[in-house]
Amino acid sequence: MTALYPVFLSLLAGIIIAAQGPIYLRMTEGLGHPLSTTLLAFSTATFVLVGLHLVSRTPFPTLGQIKDLPLWVWVGGILGICVVLLSIAAVPRLGAAGYIVAVIAGQLAASLIFDQTGAFGLETRAITWQAVAGVALIGAGAALVIWR
């Protein structure tokens, strides 16, 4: 059962990610601009995170902890903004399934490179022919979903 827990969590994350695109699209229709949607989404997330910190009594990071982080970690927030804006642009054209399958294909291809190079502090893992074949099959599946 323990081995299935991270798989379950990953599947749950996939469900949540699949819901985000259509939610952001509807938000944009109501607010009139993708930047307004992104601002509202991140403001809501910030409000909820502050509340979770307070309720769980998790200490807020100290200025020293923040200053000790490598500069490249700040890109994470910027990437989150990009994901919201890109989903707003892609979902109306590809649909939720087309968008997610393209996201997954991109994630897998990039993840192979990140593993191979040890990017972002990861432990290096060699790219195998099986992994490349798996990503190629996902890419083919993505093409079938998008161009059905």
Secondary structure, 3 states (H helix, E strand, C coil): CCCHHHHHHHHHHHHHHHHHHHHHHHHHHHHCCHHHHHHHHHHHHHHHHHHHHHHHCCCCCCHHHHHHCCHHHHHHHHHHHHHHHHHHHHHHHHHHHHHHHHHHHHHHHHHHHHHHHCHHHCCCCCCCHHHHHHHHHHHHHHHHHHCC
